[in-house]
Amino acid sequence: MINSKFWNQLILFVIAILTILLSREYFSDLLIEKGVDSYQIHTFLNIGSNLLLIIVSILLILKNGLSKIAGIKETKLKRWYLLLFPLVYLVLLNLLLIDEINTVLLAPNVLVFAIYALSIGFAEELSLRGFLQSYLIKHLGSTKKNIILSVLISSLFFGLLHIINFDNGFYGELSQIIYATFIGVMFGTLLVVTKRIYPLIIIHAIIDFVGDFETIGLPVKKTVSESGSLENAILITLLISPCLLYGIFLMKKYPIQNNT
């Protein structure tokens, strides 16, 4: 049922996540302006912002009684084999896209990055799938149509969040939105079908760890991406489209209603 409480909680979530992410970008830019480009310092800043997002997400999940829908407790993992595709495909895809691995990989940097990748998995899955998607399902209704709508809305929001720093040019940002949205559809549907969020968190962390492995230890000012081209945006869309198709396939093949 849509009421004022629904909008209050939703607005609170949006304000919280935007405040955390924008603050992270502000302090990161401030550090760079001050000449602080240390990899570890900036990574710890990112970890800190992720921890804040994790805390906010857990509080909102508990406050709104979403633990079961979010797959945090009172549910058992189902159809675990469906998780193999995103893990294998996205890890292989990221490995293929790696340009050059930093040859001076110090163990402390790798450990810090592993913690950071895990914090990303927890922060993004708990906030976007754990709270937002589950919150929409609870209030819009648990029919198949409404669950699909909830997955699509949360996935698009997930995609749009990636333009906050806007450092890749128009086509670069567009490809990031598409990339994140397509993955969001797949992960969101997997949560509904498998009923547990923790495997998605781990898979998300592994994908991010492999995808950004080449940046470990590099000064932050050297990792700013160049403006993306239309050709690259098209290529990324084509490469990531199997994730969207997989999500659609899961929606059609498996019953996803009555999850509350």
Salt bridges, closest charged atoms under 4 A:
GLU25 OE2 - ARG24 NH2 2.87
ASP37 OD2 - LYS221 NZ 3.66
GLU124 OE1 - HIS204 NE2 2.89
GLU125 OE2 - ARG129 NH2 2.68
GLU125 OE2 - HIS204 ND1 2.66
ASP208 OD2 - HIS204 NE2 3.35
